[in-house]
């Protein structure tokens, strides 16, 4: 599934989740329980998510109060997860309580379940909460195994991405062709990470 298709799916998920909140509680936007206008504003301004590069930078900088929550299954989390992430089942998010100074980032496989979790936490009163755009698949593509096209000139943006990738044990590559090896810098890709993303891509979002 392409990044565009994943982003469309996530956007549709958010719209449906917000719609479900409105239908379930038609007075929510005025009762203070769910501020639908604020949710829509955050979505419009893309303040509902972070990219894999942004999350990687936060983790590397040891951002104060950062909690990264993996809402996939137990087995998927055990197989591979973003460094420092906690496993919290989607069904358990409703038991979380807002805490001052916390920044929460949710992620799932392709991002759809994490987007649903974002709506839920916002409805519970969380403010500094985001979901990882593109989910674990984008983390694998952008951090674990980023690829620079052979015809793209190396620039500061690529240098920064490659540096973050190596920090997390990733393998920056140049001129990769699907199904063929490519030039790379760093260690071999972790087998667990490779198998995890391969299965995820077979399943889709």
C-alpha positions in Angstrom: 0.0 0.0 0.0 1.4 3.4 -1.0 1.9 6.3 1.4 -0.9 8.2 -0.3 -3.3 5.3 0.1 -2.4 4.9 3.8 -2.9 8.7 4.4 -6.3 8.6 2.7 -7.3 5.6 4.9 -6.1 7.4 8.0 -8.0 10.5 7.1 -11.2 8.5 6.5 -10.7 6.8 9.9 -10.5 10.1 11.7 -13.6 11.4 10.0 -15.6 8.2 10.9 -14.3 8.3 14.4 -15.3 11.9 14.9 -18.6 11.2 13.3 -19.2 8.3 15.7 -18.5 10.6 18.7 -21.0 13.2 17.4 -23.7 10.6 16.8 -23.0 8.9 20.1 -23.2 12.2 22.0 -24.8 14.9 19.9 -24.3 17.5 22.7 -20.6 16.7 23.0 -19.3 19.8 21.2 -21.0 22.1 23.7 -20.8 20.0 26.9 -17.0 20.2 27.1 -16.6 16.4 26.7 -15.6 16.5 23.0 -14.8 19.8 21.3 -15.5 18.7 17.7 -14.5 22.1 16.3 -11.1 21.8 18.0 -10.6 18.3 16.6 -11.5 19.5 13.1 -9.1 22.4 13.4 -6.2 20.2 14.5 -6.9 17.8 11.6 -7.1 20.7 9.1 -3.8 22.1 10.3 -2.2 18.6 10.5 -1.6 19.1 14.3 -3.0 15.6 14.9 0.1 13.7 13.8 3.9 13.6 13.7 6.1 12.1 11.0 8.5 9.2 11.5 11.4 11.7 11.3 9.8 14.0 13.9 9.3 11.1 16.3 12.8 9.9 15.7 14.2 13.3 16.6 12.0 13.5 19.7 13.3 10.1 20.8 16.9 11.0 20.1 16.5 14.3 22.0 14.9 12.5 24.9 12.0 14.9 24.7 10.7 15.5 28.3 7.4 13.6 29.1 7.4 11.7 25.8 5.4 8.4 25.8 5.2 6.3 22.7 2.3 3.9 22.7 2.1 0.9 20.4 -1.6 -0.2 20.1 -1.0 -3.3 18.0 -1.3 -6.8 19.3 0.9 -8.5 21.9 2.6 -10.7 19.3 3.2 -7.8 16.9 4.8 -5.7 19.6 7.0 -8.6 20.7 8.1 -9.2 17.1 9.2 -5.6 16.6 8.5 -2.2 18.0 9.9 1.4 18.0 12.6 1.7 20.6 11.2 2.9 23.9 7.6 2.3 23.0 5.1 0.9 25.5 2.5 -1.7 24.5 -1.0 -0.5 25.3 -3.9 -2.3 23.7 -6.4 0.0 21.9 -9.1 -1.2 24.3 -7.1 0.0 27.3 -6.7 3.6 26.1 -10.0 4.6 27.7 -8.5 3.8 31.1 -5.6 6.4 30.7 -5.8 9.7 32.6 -4.3 12.9 31.3 -1.1 13.9 33.1 0.6 17.2 33.1 3.8 17.5 31.0 3.1 14.3 29.0 3.3 14.1 25.2 1.8 11.0 23.8 2.4 9.5 20.4 0.3 6.5 19.3 1.2 4.2 16.5 -0.2 1.1 14.8 0.7 -0.8 11.7 -0.4 1.6 9.0 -1.8 4.4 11.3 -5.6 3.8 11.1 -6.0 2.3 14.6 -3.7 4.9 16.1 -5.8 7.7 14.5 -8.9 6.2 16.2 -6.9 6.1 19.5 -6.1 9.8 19.0 -9.8 10.7 18.7 -10.5 8.7 21.8 -7.8 10.3 23.9 -8.8 13.8 22.8 -12.3 13.0 23.8 -10.9 12.0 27.3 -9.3 15.4 27.7 -5.7 14.7 26.4 -4.2 17.7 24.5 -0.6 16.8 23.8 -1.4 13.6 21.9 -0.5 12.7 18.3 -0.5 9.6 16.1 2.4 8.5 13.9 1.5 9.3 10.3 1.8 6.2 8.2 2.3 4.1 11.3 5.1 1.5 11.7 5.3 1.2 7.9 6.5 4.8 7.6 9.0 4.2 10.5 10.4 1.2 8.6 10.6 3.2 5.3 11.9 6.5 6.7 14.1 5.4 9.7 14.9 1.7 9.5 15.6 1.5 5.8 15.5 4.9 4.1 16.3 5.1 0.4 17.7 8.1 -1.5 17.1 7.9 -5.2 20.2 7.6 -7.3 19.3 10.7 -9.2 18.8 12.8 -6.1 21.6 15.0 -4.9 22.6 14.3 -1.3 21.5 17.3 0.7 21.2 18.4 4.3 17.7 16.8 4.6 19.0 13.4 3.5 22.1 13.7 5.7 19.9 14.4 8.7 17.6 11.5 7.8 20.6 9.1 7.3 22.0 10.2 10.7 18.7 9.5 12.5 18.5 6.2 10.7 22.0 5.1 11.8 21.2 6.2 15.4 18.4 3.7 15.5 20.4 1.0 13.8 18.9 1.6 10.4 20.5 1.2 7.0 20.4 4.3 4.7 20.5 3.2 1.1 21.2 4.9 -2.2 19.6 3.9 -5.5 17.6 0.9 -4.3 15.8 -1.1 -6.9 12.9 -3.3 -5.7 14.1 -6.9 -5.4 17.8 -6.0 -5.8 20.5 -5.1 -3.3 21.6 -1.5 -3.2 24.5 0.5 -1.8 24.1 1.1 1.9 25.9 2.6 4.9 25.9 1.0 8.3 25.0 -2.5 9.7 22.7 -5.1 8.2 19.0 -4.5 8.7 17.7 -6.3 11.8 16.0 -9.6 10.8 13.1 -9.0 13.2 12.5 -5.5 11.7 12.7 -6.9 8.1 10.3 -9.7 8.7 7.9 -7.5 10.6 7.6 -4.9 7.9 7.3 -7.6 5.2 4.4 -9.2 7.0 2.8 -5.8 7.6 3.0 -4.9 3.9 1.4 -8.2 2.9 -1.5 -7.5 5.2 -1.9 -3.9 4.1 -3.1 -1.1 6.4 
